[in-house]
């Protein structure tokens, strides 16, 4: 565990890194593009789209926190058997996720701007079904990239985990609402998707940096 002099700066660094990771993860098109497309198909107002985004974002973080709590409990139990294992395990997971996102970003093909213009059709499902379908889609897919950060702060106590969850929620909801709002307001979805290509590389680098932080401040 970190010494008292280092505990607070390290926790603040983890919270800052967690916010950045959550924001960048939320910039993935899967976190905001479905809301824009469904909103257009259902002819929702901007307020309705934003309500769906915020609700789904909070559900996404709630499921992430649930899975993260289970991982933390398992990690703490394992740490009692092998003392000092937890920081190395969380750092290794952060490195693996970081490398995965960097590799995926380097292999991703550019998004082309061609294709016919989308036509608005009559809504095929009810507004209620569409709304809760989007929320459920996010609720059943916890943010796997955020889980190692939970593990890295496991020894800091319940308060730190709660702060981390709030930080994740803020970063996720901000990222999702910002990009969904831009697209809904008329910005080119294709341009946003091209920008999102670099999100993987930035996110991968951020995760690796957080991993180094965990390793260098474990004592």
C-alpha positions as CSV (number, residue, x, y, z in Angstrom):
1,X,0.0,0.0,0.0
2,X,1.2,3.5,-0.6
3,X,2.6,5.6,2.2
4,X,0.5,8.4,3.6
5,X,2.6,11.0,1.8
6,X,2.0,9.4,-1.5
7,X,-1.5,8.0,-1.1
8,X,-3.4,11.3,-1.9
9,X,-1.4,12.3,-4.9
10,X,-1.6,8.8,-6.4
11,X,-5.3,8.6,-5.7
12,X,-5.8,12.0,-7.4
13,X,-3.7,10.8,-10.3
14,X,-5.9,7.7,-10.6
15,X,-9.0,9.7,-10.5
16,X,-7.7,12.0,-13.2
17,X,-6.6,9.1,-15.3
18,X,-9.9,7.4,-14.7
19,X,-11.8,10.4,-16.0
20,X,-9.7,10.6,-19.1
21,X,-10.0,6.9,-19.7
22,X,-13.8,7.0,-19.2
23,X,-14.2,10.0,-21.5
24,X,-12.1,8.5,-24.3
25,X,-13.9,5.2,-23.9
26,X,-17.2,7.0,-24.2
27,X,-16.0,8.5,-27.5
28,X,-16.2,5.1,-29.2
29,X,-19.0,5.3,-31.8
30,X,-20.7,2.3,-30.1
31,X,-21.4,4.6,-27.1
32,X,-23.1,7.4,-28.9
33,X,-23.8,6.7,-32.5
34,X,-26.7,4.3,-31.8
35,X,-28.5,7.0,-29.9
36,X,-28.1,9.4,-32.8
37,X,-29.4,6.9,-35.4
38,X,-32.3,5.7,-33.2
39,X,-33.2,9.3,-32.3
40,X,-33.4,10.2,-36.0
41,X,-35.4,7.0,-36.9
42,X,-37.8,7.7,-34.0
43,X,-37.9,11.4,-34.7
44,X,-36.9,12.2,-31.1
45,X,-36.2,15.7,-29.9
46,X,-32.7,16.6,-28.8
47,X,-33.9,16.5,-25.2
48,X,-35.2,13.0,-25.7
49,X,-31.9,11.8,-27.2
50,X,-29.9,13.3,-24.4
51,X,-32.2,11.7,-21.8
52,X,-31.6,8.4,-23.3
53,X,-27.8,9.0,-23.5
54,X,-27.5,10.0,-19.8
55,X,-29.8,7.2,-18.6
56,X,-27.8,4.6,-20.6
57,X,-24.5,6.1,-19.6
58,X,-25.4,5.8,-15.9
59,X,-26.6,2.2,-16.4
60,X,-23.3,1.5,-18.2
61,X,-21.3,2.7,-15.2
62,X,-23.6,1.0,-12.7
63,X,-22.9,-2.4,-14.3
64,X,-19.2,-1.5,-14.5
65,X,-19.2,-0.7,-10.8
66,X,-20.9,-4.0,-10.0
67,X,-18.4,-6.1,-12.0
68,X,-15.6,-3.9,-10.7
69,X,-16.6,-4.5,-7.0
70,X,-16.6,-8.3,-7.6
71,X,-13.1,-8.0,-9.2
72,X,-11.9,-5.9,-6.3
73,X,-13.2,-8.4,-3.8
74,X,-11.5,-11.3,-5.6
75,X,-8.3,-9.3,-6.0
76,X,-8.1,-8.4,-2.3
77,X,-8.7,-12.1,-1.4
78,X,-5.9,-13.1,-3.8
79,X,-3.6,-10.4,-2.4
80,X,-3.9,-11.9,1.1
81,X,-2.4,-15.1,-0.3
82,X,0.3,-13.5,-2.4
83,X,1.2,-10.2,-0.8
84,X,2.0,-7.4,-3.2
85,X,0.4,-9.1,-6.1
86,X,-2.5,-6.7,-6.6
87,X,-0.5,-3.7,-8.0
88,X,1.3,-5.9,-10.4
89,X,-1.9,-7.6,-11.5
90,X,-3.7,-4.3,-12.1
91,X,-0.7,-2.8,-13.9
92,X,-0.5,-5.9,-16.2
93,X,-4.2,-5.6,-17.1
94,X,-3.8,-1.9,-17.8
95,X,-0.8,-2.7,-20.1
96,X,-2.7,-5.4,-21.9
97,X,-5.8,-3.3,-22.5
98,X,-3.5,-0.4,-23.5
99,X,-1.7,-2.6,-26.0
100,X,-5.0,-4.0,-27.3
101,X,-6.4,-0.5,-28.1
102,X,-3.1,0.7,-29.6
103,X,-3.0,-2.4,-31.9
104,X,-6.7,-2.1,-32.8
105,X,-6.2,1.6,-33.6
106,X,-3.3,0.8,-35.9
107,X,-5.2,-1.9,-37.8
108,X,-8.5,0.0,-38.1
109,X,-9.4,1.0,-41.7
110,X,-10.4,4.6,-42.5
111,X,-14.0,5.5,-42.7
112,X,-15.1,6.5,-46.2
113,X,-17.4,9.3,-46.8
114,X,-19.3,7.7,-49.7
115,X,-22.7,6.1,-49.8
116,X,-26.2,7.3,-50.3
117,X,-27.9,9.7,-48.0
118,X,-29.9,8.2,-45.2
119,X,-33.7,8.4,-45.5
120,X,-36.0,8.9,-42.5
121,X,-38.6,6.2,-42.3
122,X,-41.5,5.7,-40.0
123,X,-40.5,4.4,-36.6
124,X,-40.6,0.6,-36.5
125,X,-40.8,0.3,-32.7
126,X,-42.4,2.3,-30.0
127,X,-40.5,5.1,-28.3
128,X,-40.5,3.2,-25.0
129,X,-39.1,0.1,-26.6
130,X,-36.4,2.1,-28.4
131,X,-35.5,4.0,-25.3
132,X,-35.1,1.1,-23.0
133,X,-33.5,-1.0,-25.6
134,X,-30.7,1.5,-25.8
135,X,-30.4,1.6,-22.0
136,X,-30.3,-2.2,-21.8
137,X,-27.7,-2.3,-24.6
138,X,-25.3,-0.2,-22.4
139,X,-26.3,-1.8,-19.1
140,X,-25.3,-5.4,-20.2
141,X,-21.9,-4.2,-21.5
142,X,-19.7,-3.1,-18.6
143,X,-16.8,-0.9,-19.5
144,X,-14.1,-3.5,-19.5
145,X,-11.4,-1.0,-20.0
146,X,-12.2,0.7,-16.7
147,X,-12.1,-2.5,-14.6
148,X,-8.3,-2.6,-14.2
149,X,-8.4,0.9,-12.8
150,X,-10.8,-0.3,-10.1
151,X,-8.4,-3.1,-9.3
152,X,-5.5,-0.6,-9.0
153,X,-7.3,1.4,-6.3
154,X,-8.6,-1.6,-4.4
155,X,-6.4,-1.1,-1.4
156,X,-7.5,2.6,-1.0
157,X,-10.8,1.7,0.6
158,X,-14.5,2.0,-0.2
159,X,-14.4,5.8,-0.3
160,X,-11.8,5.7,-3.1
161,X,-13.8,3.2,-5.1
162,X,-16.9,5.4,-4.7
163,X,-15.0,8.4,-5.9
164,X,-13.7,6.4,-8.8
165,X,-17.2,5.4,-9.8
166,X,-18.4,9.0,-9.7
167,X,-15.4,10.0,-11.8
168,X,-16.2,7.2,-14.3
169,X,-19.8,8.3,-14.5
170,X,-18.8,12.0,-15.1
171,X,-16.3,11.1,-17.8
172,X,-18.6,8.6,-19.5
173,X,-21.8,10.8,-19.5
174,X,-19.8,13.8,-20.6
175,X,-18.2,12.0,-23.5
176,X,-21.4,10.3,-24.6
177,X,-23.6,13.5,-24.4
178,X,-21.0,15.7,-26.1
179,X,-20.5,13.5,-29.2
180,X,-24.2,12.6,-29.4
181,X,-25.1,16.3,-29.1
182,X,-22.7,17.3,-31.8
183,X,-24.0,14.7,-34.2
184,X,-27.7,15.4,-33.3
185,X,-27.1,19.1,-33.9
186,X,-26.0,18.4,-37.5
187,X,-22.3,17.7,-37.4
188,X,-21.2,15.1,-39.9
189,X,-21.3,11.6,-38.3
190,X,-18.6,10.5,-40.7
191,X,-16.3,13.2,-39.5
192,X,-16.9,12.3,-35.9
193,X,-16.2,8.6,-36.7
194,X,-12.9,9.6,-38.4
195,X,-11.9,11.5,-35.3
196,X,-12.9,8.5,-33.2
197,X,-10.3,6.4,-35.0
198,X,-7.6,8.2,-32.9
199,X,-9.5,7.5,-29.7
200,X,-8.2,4.0,-29.5
201,X,-4.5,5.1,-29.7
202,X,-5.0,7.9,-27.2
203,X,-6.9,5.6,-24.8
204,X,-4.3,2.9,-25.2
205,X,-1.5,5.3,-24.3
206,X,-3.5,6.6,-21.3
207,X,-4.0,3.1,-19.9
208,X,-0.3,2.3,-20.2
209,X,0.6,5.5,-18.4
210,X,-1.8,4.7,-15.6
211,X,-0.2,1.2,-15.4
212,X,3.2,2.8,-15.0
213,X,1.7,5.0,-12.3
214,X,0.4,2.0,-10.4
215,X,3.8,0.2,-10.6
216,X,5.9,3.2,-9.6
217,X,3.8,4.2,-6.6
218,X,2.9,0.8,-5.1
219,X,5.2,1.3,-2.1
